Amino acid sequence: MIEVLVVDDDMRVARVNAAYVEKVPGFHVAGEAHSAAEALHRLETLPRLDLVLLDHYLPDATGLAVVQEMRRRGDQTDVIMVTAARDVSTVQAAMRHGALQYLVKPFAFAGLRAKLEAYAELRRTLDGGGEAEQAEVDRIFGALSASSEPDLPKGHSPTTAELVRQCLMHADGPLSAQEIAERTGVSRQTAQRYLKLLERTGRARLTLKYGDAGRPEHRYVWATRG
């Protein structure tokens, strides 16, 4: 069984998430915590933990602070962020500190189940040792990183798609590919590729900014904006 710690400041939400986890075969909730201090205490005292479902907004610290303290202590327990925090900087920081997935609230049971099943498959692959073909690696990590951008074309990363999407969604106005690149840490060419994909799928609108001379600058705005 994969032992899971569910961390959420809201006891009712923690209970619902724990019930979701218990419905997925192969997973067991080892405990719940409702603050950063309690989560860190549970990590030290529970006999075994494999995975933490971690909220970001906790009463005494952020979920990212919990992950940072875990790594400082040498605790390499896997983490999936389960939170309403949507800003790009938090998503980036979660990735950089080793969170395997970032699941945005609210979500349905099917969304969490897919992530847990992909995580279980990843563990089976790693525990088996040996070698994995690139296609298998891509499939497993693609499932772990699956975002709200369905059916990405071949060669597109779900994680990068989510970063660009979040950046555009929460921008104050239209952004260029260069501005997206600076905010997300990807190259300008990569940002342009994902922006064009968002435009083709109707999630972003292209606007043109005309300067004094030369070609107009392409700028993008999230399609739901007025």
Solvent accessible surface area in square Angstrom, and as a share of the most:
residue,aa,sasa,rsa
1,M,132,0.59
2,I,19,0.10
3,E,29,0.13
4,V,0,0.00
5,L,0,0.00
6,V,1,0.00
7,V,3,0.02
8,D,1,0.01
9,D,69,0.36
10,D,46,0.24
11,M,115,0.51
12,R,171,0.62
13,V,51,0.29
14,A,0,0.00
15,R,140,0.51
16,V,75,0.43
17,N,10,0.05
18,A,9,0.07
19,A,52,0.41
20,Y,50,0.19
21,V,0,0.00
22,E,84,0.38
23,K,125,0.53
24,V,2,0.01
25,P,117,0.74
26,G,35,0.34
27,F,3,0.01
28,H,75,0.34
29,V,21,0.12
30,A,29,0.22
31,G,10,0.10
32,E,46,0.20
33,A,0,0.00
34,H,39,0.17
35,S,23,0.15
36,A,4,0.03
37,A,65,0.50
38,E,57,0.26
39,A,0,0.00
40,L,27,0.13
41,H,108,0.48
42,R,76,0.28
43,L,24,0.12
44,E,120,0.54
45,T,78,0.45
46,L,36,0.18
47,P,136,0.86
48,R,117,0.43
49,L,27,0.13
50,D,16,0.08
51,L,0,0.00
52,V,1,0.00
53,L,3,0.01
54,L,0,0.00
55,D,4,0.02
56,H,14,0.06
57,Y,119,0.45
58,L,18,0.09
59,P,100,0.63
60,D,79,0.41
61,A,38,0.30
62,T,57,0.33
63,G,0,0.00
64,L,22,0.11
65,A,39,0.30
66,V,2,0.01
67,V,1,0.01
68,Q,89,0.40
69,E,39,0.18
70,M,1,0.00
71,R,58,0.21
72,R,177,0.65
73,R,107,0.39
74,G,52,0.50
75,D,35,0.18
76,Q,127,0.57
77,T,20,0.12
78,D,41,0.21
79,V,0,0.00
80,I,0,0.00
81,M,0,0.00
82,V,3,0.02
83,T,0,0.00
84,A,49,0.38
85,A,1,0.01
86,R,83,0.30
87,D,58,0.30
88,V,17,0.10
89,S,76,0.49
90,T,12,0.07
91,V,5,0.03
92,Q,21,0.09
93,A,27,0.21
94,A,2,0.02
95,M,75,0.34
96,R,177,0.65
97,H,59,0.26
98,G,37,0.36
99,A,14,0.11
100,L,49,0.24
101,Q,17,0.07
102,Y,29,0.11
103,L,18,0.09
104,V,27,0.16
105,K,40,0.17
106,P,126,0.79
107,F,43,0.18
108,A,68,0.53
109,F,38,0.16
110,A,54,0.41
111,G,25,0.24
112,L,0,0.00
113,R,95,0.35
114,A,50,0.38
115,K,16,0.07
116,L,0,0.00
117,E,84,0.38
118,A,6,0.04
119,Y,1,0.00
120,A,11,0.09
121,E,52,0.23
122,L,11,0.06
123,R,60,0.22
124,R,157,0.57
125,T,37,0.21
126,L,122,0.61
127,D,110,0.57
128,G,64,0.62
129,G,49,0.47
130,G,81,0.78
131,E,178,0.80
132,A,39,0.30
133,E,134,0.60
134,Q,122,0.54
135,A,77,0.60
136,E,58,0.26
137,V,52,0.30
138,D,79,0.41
139,R,127,0.46
140,I,4,0.02
141,F,98,0.41
142,G,23,0.22
143,A,42,0.33
144,L,1,0.01
145,S,27,0.17
146,A,45,0.35
147,S,32,0.21
148,S,65,0.42
149,E,14,0.06
150,P,86,0.54
151,D,140,0.73
152,L,41,0.20
153,P,55,0.34
154,K,205,0.87
155,G,63,0.60
156,H,31,0.14
157,S,43,0.28
158,P,31,0.19
159,T,39,0.23
160,T,24,0.14
161,A,4,0.03
162,E,27,0.12
163,L,10,0.05
164,V,0,0.00
165,R,27,0.10
166,Q,0,0.00
167,C,6,0.04
168,L,1,0.00
169,M,47,0.21
170,H,86,0.38
171,A,3,0.03
172,D,152,0.79
173,G,23,0.22
174,P,53,0.34
175,L,8,0.04
176,S,5,0.03
177,A,2,0.02
178,Q,80,0.36
179,E,52,0.23
180,I,0,0.00
181,A,7,0.06
182,E,125,0.56
183,R,125,0.46
184,T,4,0.02
185,G,59,0.57
186,V,33,0.19
187,S,58,0.37
188,R,116,0.42
189,Q,131,0.58
190,T,33,0.19
191,A,0,0.00
192,Q,27,0.12
193,R,104,0.38
194,Y,7,0.03
195,L,0,0.00
196,K,93,0.39
197,L,16,0.08
198,L,6,0.03
199,E,63,0.28
200,R,162,0.59
201,T,68,0.40
202,G,51,0.49
203,R,65,0.24
204,A,4,0.03
205,R,100,0.36
206,L,64,0.32
207,T,42,0.24
208,L,83,0.41
209,K,114,0.48
210,Y,156,0.59
211,G,58,0.56
212,D,157,0.81
213,A,90,0.70
214,G,74,0.71
215,R,217,0.79
216,P,41,0.26
217,E,73,0.33
218,H,74,0.33
219,R,40,0.15
220,Y,1,0.01
221,V,10,0.06
222,W,27,0.09
223,A,33,0.25
224,T,116,0.67
225,R,76,0.28
226,G,115,1.11
